[in-house]
Amino acid sequence: MRIKKWIAAAALGALALCLPFDTASAGKLDAYRNMLVAHNYTISYENITPPERIHNRDVVDMTYSFGRIPTPQNYAQKSYSGMIVAQGEKRYVEVNYGGESRISLRQADKTFSFKGIAKKDKVEYKGMNGGKEVTALKFHPENELLYGESFGTSEVSRLLGAMLPASSIPAGLPVYQYVGAGNLGNGLSYEDYRASSSAGLEAIRYYFDGTKLVRIASASYDRDEKGNLVGHKCILKIKDFSAVPDASKLALPENLKVVDHSQQDKGKKKHGFGF
């Protein structure tokens, strides 16, 4: 029942965002924006809105783009959870699909991609090929300048990336403007943001319990190949968003053996899901 109320509120909020508001400086979201800019945080979440099926052959994340973690075929259209940890030039990004996690780890100028498989009361880490080897690739900062930071999947990257100031968003990507705020009672409140272009419109509502960010809901509208208006929604339940990085996530699991390809990789663009 509570989730239904949240979804209803998100839908009403999206409609409200279509109305004009006087712009003003946001309040409660500023603390979380500052954590992202400082690259010093731990975020854990649950996406309680599975991606929509686009057609019968859809078995992958149709919104996959550069730097985003693709959805395994057997987990398409299912809910997922995740964690992002950052501390300076180190960053850990995990997307968990129940029994399997896809993980990307950056350590200064190198990146690693590997998997986590749930085994009873522990997690077994493996390379992307299923063995114990994990490849070290060169980190290319120019890719973030072109495509923005990756926070996991395209949906999560968009909703968290929308919090960043305009100066941190690559040219050509949507810049979300603050358009209003309000109270819902029982200590709950929200702040609304909106971005629009010739391609469509997206409204995002950030929910707070006191000053704690607890949920993010978005509704977006764009045109399909036939020119029809199509709507999409996404709701993230925020379990943790703090300025204390979980240092245990910023080191490679001890059982993995590193194969260093970062020098051979020099000057090449990588189109995997590492950063």
ABEGO torsion letter per residue (X at the ends): XAAAAAAAAAAAAAAAAABBBBBBBBBAAAAAAAAAAAGBBBBBBBBABBBBBABAABABBAABBBGBBBBBAAABGBBBBBBBBBBEABBBBBBBAGABBBBBBBBEABBBBBBBBBBEABBBBBBAAGBABBBBBBBBAAAAAAAEBBAEBAAAAAAAAAABBAAABBBGBBBBBBAEBBBAEGGBBBBBBBBBBAAEBBBBBBBBBEABBABBBBBBBBBBAAGBBBBBBBBBBBABBBABBBAAAABBBAABBBBBAAAAABGBBBABABX
